[in-house]
């Protein structure tokens, strides 16, 4: 996983694609939110957002 992040950062640095960083951060945070709330009482509220 760490190697993937290093490769992604290297790609963005070389190709000057820094606009992609917020996109990946938001997608990662949403993914973490879904994973951590799948077994809790907050699940119906989180899934209602999507």
CHARMM-style PDB file with segment names, atoms N, HN, CA, C and O in Angstrom:
ATOM      1  N   UNK     1       0.826  -1.197   0.000  1.00  0.00      PROA
ATOM      2  CA  UNK     1       0.000   0.000   0.000  1.00  0.00      PROA
ATOM      3  C   UNK     1       0.872   1.264   0.000  1.00  0.00      PROA
ATOM      4  O   UNK     1       0.577   2.234  -0.698  1.00  0.00      PROA
ATOM      5  N   UNK     2       1.925   1.234   0.776  1.00  0.00      PROA
ATOM      6  HN  UNK     2       2.164   0.446   1.343  1.00  0.00      PROA
ATOM      7  CA  UNK     2       2.813   2.391   0.839  1.00  0.00      PROA
ATOM      8  C   UNK     2       3.503   2.618  -0.507  1.00  0.00      PROA
ATOM      9  O   UNK     2       3.724   3.759  -0.914  1.00  0.00      PROA
ATOM     10  N   UNK     3       3.838   1.534  -1.187  1.00  0.00      PROA
ATOM     11  HN  UNK     3       3.658   0.608  -0.856  1.00  0.00      PROA
ATOM     12  CA  UNK     3       4.480   1.655  -2.496  1.00  0.00      PROA
ATOM     13  C   UNK     3       3.527   2.299  -3.511  1.00  0.00      PROA
ATOM     14  O   UNK     3       3.948   3.095  -4.350  1.00  0.00      PROA
ATOM     15  N   UNK     4       2.249   1.945  -3.425  1.00  0.00      PROA
ATOM     16  HN  UNK     4       1.907   1.298  -2.743  1.00  0.00      PROA
ATOM     17  CA  UNK     4       1.259   2.545  -4.320  1.00  0.00      PROA
ATOM     18  C   UNK     4       1.181   4.058  -4.109  1.00  0.00      PROA
ATOM     19  O   UNK     4       1.111   4.826  -5.069  1.00  0.00      PROA
ATOM     20  N   UNK     5       1.193   4.474  -2.846  1.00  0.00      PROA
ATOM     21  HN  UNK     5       1.249   3.850  -2.066  1.00  0.00      PROA
ATOM     22  CA  UNK     5       1.131   5.907  -2.540  1.00  0.00      PROA
ATOM     23  C   UNK     5       2.374   6.618  -3.053  1.00  0.00      PROA
ATOM     24  O   UNK     5       2.281   7.725  -3.582  1.00  0.00      PROA
ATOM     25  N   UNK     6       3.540   5.991  -2.901  1.00  0.00      PROA
ATOM     26  HN  UNK     6       3.615   5.091  -2.471  1.00  0.00      PROA
ATOM     27  CA  UNK     6       4.772   6.585  -3.425  1.00  0.00      PROA
ATOM     28  C   UNK     6       4.730   6.711  -4.944  1.00  0.00      PROA
ATOM     29  O   UNK     6       5.124   7.738  -5.496  1.00  0.00      PROA
ATOM     30  N   UNK     7       4.249   5.659  -5.623  1.00  0.00      PROA
ATOM     31  HN  UNK     7       3.930   4.824  -5.175  1.00  0.00      PROA
ATOM     32  CA  UNK     7       4.139   5.717  -7.079  1.00  0.00      PROA
ATOM     33  C   UNK     7       3.153   6.787  -7.522  1.00  0.00      PROA
ATOM     34  O   UNK     7       3.405   7.508  -8.487  1.00  0.00      PROA
ATOM     35  N   UNK     8       2.044   6.888  -6.827  1.00  0.00      PROA
ATOM     36  HN  UNK     8       1.839   6.302  -6.043  1.00  0.00      PROA
ATOM     37  CA  UNK     8       1.040   7.895  -7.164  1.00  0.00      PROA
ATOM     38  C   UNK     8       1.606   9.302  -6.984  1.00  0.00      PROA
ATOM     39  O   UNK     8       1.400  10.175  -7.827  1.00  0.00      PROA
ATOM     40  N   UNK     9       2.313   9.513  -5.886  1.00  0.00      PROA
ATOM     41  HN  UNK     9       2.481   8.805  -5.201  1.00  0.00      PROA
ATOM     42  CA  UNK     9       2.914  10.830  -5.639  1.00  0.00      PROA
ATOM     43  C   UNK     9       3.971  11.145  -6.697  1.00  0.00      PROA
ATOM     44  O   UNK     9       4.051  12.276  -7.179  1.00  0.00      PROA
ATOM     45  N   UNK    10       4.785  10.147  -7.061  1.00  0.00      PROA
ATOM     46  HN  UNK    10       4.721   9.229  -6.670  1.00  0.00      PROA
ATOM     47  CA  UNK    10       5.785  10.343  -8.106  1.00  0.00      PROA
ATOM     48  C   UNK    10       5.151  10.694  -9.438  1.00  0.00      PROA
ATOM     49  O   UNK    10       5.651  11.558 -10.157  1.00  0.00      PROA
ATOM     50  N   UNK    11       4.051  10.028  -9.772  1.00  0.00      PROA
ATOM     51  HN  UNK    11       3.645   9.326  -9.187  1.00  0.00      PROA
ATOM     52  CA  UNK    11       3.334  10.336 -11.012  1.00  0.00      PROA
ATOM     53  C   UNK    11       2.821  11.768 -10.997  1.00  0.00      PROA
ATOM     54  O   UNK    11       2.988  12.505 -11.969  1.00  0.00      PROA
ATOM     55  N   UNK    12       2.198  12.161  -9.893  1.00  0.00      PROA
ATOM     56  HN  UNK    12       2.062  11.563  -9.103  1.00  0.00      PROA
ATOM     57  CA  UNK    12       1.637  13.517  -9.821  1.00  0.00      PROA
ATOM     58  C   UNK    12       2.740  14.573  -9.864  1.00  0.00      PROA
ATOM     59  O   UNK    12       2.549  15.647 -10.434  1.00  0.00      PROA
ATOM     60  N   UNK    13       3.880  14.273  -9.268  1.00  0.00      PROA
ATOM     61  HN  UNK    13       4.034  13.401  -8.805  1.00  0.00      PROA
ATOM     62  CA  UNK    13       4.978  15.230  -9.235  1.00  0.00      PROA
ATOM     63  C   UNK    13       5.608  15.405 -10.614  1.00  0.00      PROA
ATOM     64  O   UNK    13       5.889  16.526 -11.038  1.00  0.00      PROA
ATOM     65  N   UNK    14       5.825  14.299 -11.303  1.00  0.00      PROA
ATOM     66  HN  UNK    14       5.597  13.388 -10.958  1.00  0.00      PROA
ATOM     67  CA  UNK    14       6.468  14.366 -12.607  1.00  0.00      PROA
ATOM     68  C   UNK    14       5.535  14.968 -13.651  1.00  0.00      PROA
ATOM     69  O   UNK    14       5.958  15.792 -14.462  1.00  0.00      PROA
ATOM     70  N   UNK    15       4.279  14.564 -13.633  1.00  0.00      PROA
ATOM     71  HN  UNK    15       3.936  13.895 -12.973  1.00  0.00      PROA
ATOM     72  CA  UNK    15       3.325  15.007 -14.647  1.00  0.00      PROA
ATOM     73  C   UNK    15       2.623  16.315 -14.283  1.00  0.00      PROA
ATOM     74  O   UNK    15       1.811  16.818 -15.059  1.00  0.00      PROA
ATOM     75  N   UNK    16       2.931  16.867 -13.108  1.00  0.00      PROA
ATOM     76  HN  UNK    16       3.591  16.458 -12.478  1.00  0.00      PROA
ATOM     77  CA  UNK    16       2.313  18.111 -12.629  1.00  0.00      PROA
ATOM     78  C   UNK    16       0.794  17.983 -12.554  1.00  0.00      PROA
ATOM     79  O   UNK    16       0.069  18.864 -13.016  1.00  0.00      PROA
ATOM     80  N   UNK    17       0.321  16.898 -11.979  1.00  0.00      PROA
ATOM     81  HN  UNK    17       0.911  16.183 -11.604  1.00  0.00      PROA
ATOM     82  CA  UNK    17      -1.111  16.625 -11.848  1.00  0.00      PROA
ATOM     83  C   UNK    17      -1.557  16.783 -10.389  1.00  0.00      PROA
ATOM     84  O   UNK    17      -2.243  15.914  -9.850  1.00  0.00      PROA
ATOM     85  N   UNK    18      -1.170  17.877  -9.762  1.00  0.00      PROA
ATOM     86  HN  UNK    18      -0.613  18.583 -10.199  1.00  0.00      PROA
ATOM     87  CA  UNK    18      -1.487  18.073  -8.351  1.00  0.00      PROA
ATOM     88  C   UNK    18      -2.969  18.306  -8.103  1.00  0.00      PROA
ATOM     89  O   UNK    18      -3.421  18.206  -6.963  1.00  0.00      PROA
ATOM     90  N   UNK    19      -3.737  18.616  -9.144  1.00  0.00      PROA
ATOM     91  HN  UNK    19      -3.370  18.698 -10.071  1.00  0.00      PROA
ATOM     92  CA  UNK    19      -5.177  18.788  -8.995  1.00  0.00      PROA
ATOM     93  C   UNK    19      -5.850  17.461  -8.646  1.00  0.00      PROA
ATOM     94  O   UNK    19      -6.979  17.455  -8.155  1.00  0.00      PROA
ATOM     95  N   UNK    20      -5.175  16.343  -8.893  1.00  0.00      PROA
ATOM     96  HN  UNK    20      -4.258  16.348  -9.292  1.00  0.00      PROA
ATOM     97  CA  UNK    20      -5.757  15.027  -8.594  1.00  0.00      PROA
ATOM     98  C   UNK    20      -5.703  14.701  -7.103  1.00  0.00      PROA
ATOM     99  O   UNK    20      -6.458  13.847  -6.639  1.00  0.00      PROA
ATOM    100  N   UNK    21      -4.845  15.349  -6.353  1.00  0.00      PROA
ATOM    101  HN  UNK    21      -4.231  16.044  -6.730  1.00  0.00      PROA
ATOM    102  CA  UNK    21      -4.684  15.050  -4.934  1.00  0.00      PROA
ATOM    103  C   UNK    21      -5.970  15.236  -4.144  1.00  0.00      PROA
ATOM    104  O   UNK    21      -6.312  14.332  -3.382  1.00  0.00      PROA
ATOM    105  N   UNK    22      -6.711  16.335  -4.262  1.00  0.00      PROA
ATOM    106  HN  UNK    22      -6.433  17.070  -4.881  1.00  0.00      PROA
ATOM    107  CA  UNK    22      -7.973  16.451  -3.513  1.00  0.00      PROA
ATOM    108  C   UNK    22      -9.002  15.392  -3.908  1.00  0.00      PROA
ATOM    109  O   UNK    22      -9.783  14.934  -3.073  1.00  0.00      PROA
ATOM    110  N   UNK    23      -8.997  15.012  -5.173  1.00  0.00      PROA
ATOM    111  HN  UNK    23      -8.363  15.384  -5.851  1.00  0.00      PROA
ATOM    112  CA  UNK    23      -9.938  13.979  -5.630  1.00  0.00      PROA
ATOM    113  C   UNK    23      -9.658  12.665  -4.911  1.00  0.00      PROA
ATOM    114  O   UNK    23     -10.579  12.025  -4.402  1.00  0.00      PROA
ATOM    115  N   UNK    24      -8.393  12.262  -4.868  1.00  0.00      PROA
ATOM    116  HN  UNK    24      -7.646  12.782  -5.282  1.00  0.00      PROA
ATOM    117  CA  UNK    24      -8.028  11.016  -4.202  1.00  0.00      PROA
ATOM    118  C   UNK    24      -8.261  11.078  -2.699  1.00  0.00      PROA
ATOM    119  O   UNK    24      -8.662  10.085  -2.092  1.00  0.00      PROA
ATOM    120  N   UNK    25      -8.014  12.230  -2.100  1.00  0.00      PROA
ATOM    121  HN  UNK    25      -7.689  13.036  -2.594  1.00  0.00      PROA
ATOM    122  CA  UNK    25      -8.240  12.368  -0.664  1.00  0.00      PROA
ATOM    123  C   UNK    25      -9.722  12.240  -0.315  1.00  0.00      PROA
ATOM    124  O   UNK    25     -10.078  11.556   0.645  1.00  0.00      PROA
ATOM    125  N   UNK    26     -10.573  12.885  -1.082  1.00  0.00      PROA
ATOM    126  HN  UNK    26     -10.283  13.440  -1.862  1.00  0.00      PROA
ATOM    127  CA  UNK    26     -12.016  12.805  -0.817  1.00  0.00      PROA
ATOM    128  C   UNK    26     -12.524  11.387  -1.031  1.00  0.00      PROA
ATOM    129  O   UNK    26     -13.306  10.883  -0.225  1.00  0.00      PROA
ATOM    130  N   UNK    27     -12.093  10.741  -2.099  1.00  0.00      PROA
ATOM    131  HN  UNK    27     -11.458  11.150  -2.754  1.00  0.00      PROA
ATOM    132  CA  UNK    27     -12.510   9.357  -2.344  1.00  0.00      PROA
ATOM    133  C   UNK    27     -12.023   8.432  -1.231  1.00  0.00      PROA
ATOM    134  O   UNK    27     -12.753   7.538  -0.803  1.00  0.00      PROA
ATOM    135  N   UNK    28     -10.806   8.640  -0.767  1.00  0.00      PROA
ATOM    136  HN  UNK    28     -10.213   9.366  -1.115  1.00  0.00      PROA
ATOM    137  CA  UNK    28     -10.281   7.821   0.327  1.00  0.00      PROA
ATOM    138  C   UNK    28     -11.043   8.030   1.620  1.00  0.00      PROA
ATOM    139  O   UNK    28     -11.344   7.069   2.328  1.00  0.00      PROA
ATOM    140  N   UNK    29     -11.357   9.279   1.934  1.00  0.00      PROA
ATOM    141  HN  UNK    29     -11.112  10.060   1.359  1.00  0.00      PROA
ATOM    142  CA  UNK    29     -12.111   9.571   3.154  1.00  0.00      PROA
ATOM    143  C   UNK    29     -13.522   8.998   3.096  1.00  0.00      PROA
ATOM    144  O   UNK    29     -14.019   8.476   4.094  1.00  0.00      PROA
ATOM    145  N   UNK    30     -14.170   9.089   1.942  1.00  0.00      PROA
ATOM    146  HN  UNK    30     -13.766   9.513   1.131  1.00  0.00      PROA
ATOM    147  CA  UNK    30     -15.496   8.488   1.806  1.00  0.00      PROA
ATOM    148  C   UNK    30     -15.441   6.970   1.941  1.00  0.00      PROA
ATOM    149  O   UNK    30     -16.325   6.365   2.547  1.00  0.00      PROA
ATOM    150  N   UNK    31     -14.416   6.365   1.384  1.00  0.00      PROA
ATOM    151  HN  UNK    31     -13.697   6.857   0.892  1.00  0.00      PROA
ATOM    152  CA  UNK    31     -14.254   4.925   1.517  1.00  0.00      PROA
ATOM    153  C   UNK    31     -14.027   4.502   2.961  1.00  0.00      PROA
ATOM    154  O   UNK    31     -14.599   3.511   3.416  1.00  0.00      PROA
ATOM    155  N   UNK    32     -13.207   5.239   3.673  1.00  0.00      PROA
ATOM    156  HN  UNK    32     -12.743   6.043   3.303  1.00  0.00      PROA
ATOM    157  CA  UNK    32     -12.966   4.943   5.090  1.00  0.00      PROA
ATOM    158  C   UNK    32     -14.245   5.129   5.894  1.00  0.00      PROA
ATOM    159  O   UNK    32     -14.542   4.330   6.782  1.00  0.00      PROA
ATOM    160  N   UNK    33     -15.000   6.173   5.591  1.00  0.00      PROA
ATOM    161  HN  UNK    33     -14.759   6.822   4.869  1.00  0.00      PROA
ATOM    162  CA  UNK    33     -16.262   6.420   6.280  1.00  0.00      PROA
ATOM    163  C   UNK    33     -17.234   5.262   6.093  1.00  0.00      PROA
ATOM    164  O   UNK    33     -17.872   4.828   7.052  1.00  0.00      PROA
ATOM    165  N   UNK    34     -17.350   4.768   4.889  1.00  0.00      PROA
ATOM    166  HN  UNK    34     -16.832   5.120   4.110  1.00  0.00      PROA
ATOM    167  CA  UNK    34     -18.261   3.654   4.606  1.00  0.00      PROA
ATOM    168  C   UNK    34     -17.804   2.393   5.323  1.00  0.00      PROA
ATOM    169  O   UNK    34     -18.630   1.674   5.884  1.00  0.00      PROA
ATOM    170  N   UNK    35     -16.520   2.115   5.316  1.00  0.00      PROA
ATOM    171  HN  UNK    35     -15.849   2.700   4.860  1.00  0.00      PROA
ATOM    172  CA  UNK    35     -16.003   0.905   5.965  1.00  0.00      PROA
ATOM    173  C   UNK    35     -16.213   0.950   7.472  1.00  0.00      PROA
ATOM    174  O   UNK    35     -16.628  -0.045   8.066  1.00  0.00      PROA
ATOM    175  N   UNK    36     -15.935   2.083   8.094  1.00  0.00      PROA
ATOM    176  HN  UNK    36     -15.598   2.891   7.611  1.00  0.00      PROA
ATOM    177  CA  UNK    36     -16.039   2.160   9.557  1.00  0.00      PROA
ATOM    178  C   UNK    36     -17.473   2.258  10.065  1.00  0.00      PROA
ATOM    179  O   UNK    36     -17.734   1.929  11.222  1.00  0.00      PROA
ATOM    180  N   UNK    37     -18.394   2.696   9.238  1.00  0.00      PROA
ATOM    181  HN  UNK    37     -18.182   2.963   8.298  1.00  0.00      PROA
ATOM    182  CA  UNK    37     -19.771   2.835   9.710  1.00  0.00      PROA
ATOM    183  C   UNK    37     -20.681   1.710   9.241  1.00  0.00      PROA
ATOM    184  O   UNK    37     -21.884   1.756   9.495  1.00  0.00      PROA
ATOM    185  N   UNK    38     -20.143   0.704   8.566  1.00  0.00      PROA
ATOM    186  HN  UNK    38     -19.165   0.666   8.360  1.00  0.00      PROA
ATOM    187  CA  UNK    38     -21.020  -0.341   8.033  1.00  0.00      PROA
ATOM    188  C   UNK    38     -21.662  -1.185   9.126  1.00  0.00      PROA
ATOM    189  O   UNK    38     -22.724  -1.764   8.895  1.00  0.00      PROA
ATOM    190  N   UNK    39     -21.067  -1.275  10.288  1.00  0.00      PROA
ATOM    191  HN  UNK    39     -20.204  -0.805  10.476  1.00  0.00      PROA
ATOM    192  CA  UNK    39     -21.644  -2.087  11.353  1.00  0.00      PROA
ATOM    193  C   UNK    39     -22.243  -1.270  12.479  1.00  0.00      PROA
ATOM    194  O   UNK    39     -22.579  -1.821  13.527  1.00  0.00      PROA
ATOM    195  N   UNK    40     -22.381   0.009  12.290  1.00  0.00      PROA
ATOM    196  HN  UNK    40     -22.108   0.457  11.439  1.00  0.00      PROA
ATOM    197  CA  UNK    40     -22.870   0.838  13.386  1.00  0.00      PROA
ATOM    198  C   UNK    40     -24.314   1.287  13.141  1.00  0.00      PROA
ATOM    199  O   UNK    40     -24.899   1.014  12.093  1.00  0.00      PROA
ATOM    200  N   UNK    41     -24.857   1.969  14.118  1.00  0.00      PROA
ATOM    201  HN  UNK    41     -24.382   2.191  14.969  1.00  0.00      PROA
ATOM    202  CA  UNK    41     -26.214   2.491  14.002  1.00  0.00      PROA
ATOM    203  C   UNK    41     -26.287   3.688  13.059  1.00  0.00      PROA
ATOM    204  O   UNK    41     -27.383   4.111  12.690  1.00  0.00      PROA
ATOM    205  N   UNK    42     -25.160   4.233  12.667  1.00  0.00      PROA
ATOM    206  HN  UNK    42     -24.270   3.889  12.966  1.00  0.00      PROA
ATOM    207  CA  UNK    42     -25.136   5.376  11.753  1.00  0.00      PROA
ATOM    208  C   UNK    42     -25.263   4.972  10.287  1.00  0.00      PROA
ATOM    209  O   UNK    42     -25.404   5.832   9.418  1.00  0.00      PROA
ATOM    210  N   UNK    43     -25.217   3.689  10.009  1.00  0.00      PROA
ATOM    211  HN  UNK    43     -25.103   2.990  10.715  1.00  0.00      PROA
ATOM    212  CA  UNK    43     -25.232   3.217   8.625  1.00  0.00      PROA
ATOM    213  C   UNK    43     -26.394   3.747   7.801  1.00  0.00      PROA
ATOM    214  O   UNK    43     -26.163   4.230   6.692  1.00  0.00      PROA
ATOM    215  N   UNK    44     -27.632   3.683   8.284  1.00  0.00      PROA
ATOM    216  HN  UNK    44     -27.819   3.291   9.185  1.00  0.00      PROA
ATOM    217  CA  UNK    44     -28.729   4.192   7.438  1.00  0.00      PROA
ATOM    218  C   UNK    44     -28.581   5.676   7.087  1.00  0.00      PROA
ATOM    219  O   UNK    44     -28.992   6.099   6.007  1.00  0.00      PROA
ATOM    220  N   UNK    45     -28.007   6.453   7.977  1.00  0.00      PROA
ATOM    221  HN  UNK    45     -27.673   6.109   8.855  1.00  0.00      PROA
ATOM    222  CA  UNK    45     -27.844   7.883   7.712  1.00  0.00      PROA
ATOM    223  C   UNK    45     -26.732   8.141   6.716  1.00  0.00      PROA
ATOM    224  O   UNK    45     -26.848   9.029   5.871  1.00  0.00      PROA
ATOM    225  N   UNK    46     -25.650   7.371   6.808  1.00  0.00      PROA
ATOM    226  HN  UNK    46     -25.556   6.650   7.494  1.00  0.00      PROA
ATOM    227  CA  UNK    46     -24.528   7.540   5.885  1.00  0.00      PROA
ATOM    228  C   UNK    46     -24.960   7.108   4.484  1.00  0.00      PROA
ATOM    229  O   UNK    46     -24.694   7.816   3.513  1.00  0.00      PROA
ATOM    230  N   UNK    47     -25.622   5.957   4.368  1.00  0.00      PROA
ATOM    231  HN  UNK    47     -25.838   5.382   5.156  1.00  0.00      PROA
ATOM    232  CA  UNK    47     -26.026   5.472   3.051  1.00  0.00      PROA
ATOM    233  C   UNK    47     -27.118   6.345   2.440  1.00  0.00      PROA
ATOM    234  O   UNK    47     -27.273   6.360   1.219  1.00  0.00      PROA
ATOM    235  N   UNK    48     -27.864   7.058   3.244  1.00  0.00      PROA
ATOM    236  HN  UNK    48     -27.738   7.045   4.236  1.00  0.00      PROA
ATOM    237  CA  UNK    48     -28.877   7.965   2.718  1.00  0.00      PROA
ATOM    238  C   UNK    48     -28.214   9.170   2.008  1.00  0.00      PROA
ATOM    239  O   UNK    48     -28.832   9.793   1.145  1.00  0.00      PROA
ATOM    240  N   UNK    49     -26.998   9.483   2.363  1.00  0.00      PROA
ATOM    241  HN  UNK    49     -26.496   8.977   3.064  1.00  0.00      PROA
ATOM    242  CA  UNK    49     -26.299  10.585   1.720  1.00  0.00      PROA
ATOM    243  C   UNK    49     -25.948  10.264   0.277  1.00  0.00      PROA
ATOM    244  O   UNK    49     -25.836  11.164  -0.556  1.00  0.00      PROA
ATOM    245  N   UNK    50     -25.777   8.991  -0.016  1.00  0.00      PROA
ATOM    246  HN  UNK    50     -25.868   8.261   0.661  1.00  0.00      PROA
ATOM    247  CA  UNK    50     -25.359   8.598  -1.365  1.00  0.00      PROA
ATOM    248  C   UNK    50     -26.542   8.146  -2.164  1.00  0.00      PROA
ATOM    249  OT1 UNK    50     -26.394   7.774  -3.329  1.00  0.00      PROA
TER     250      UNK     50
END
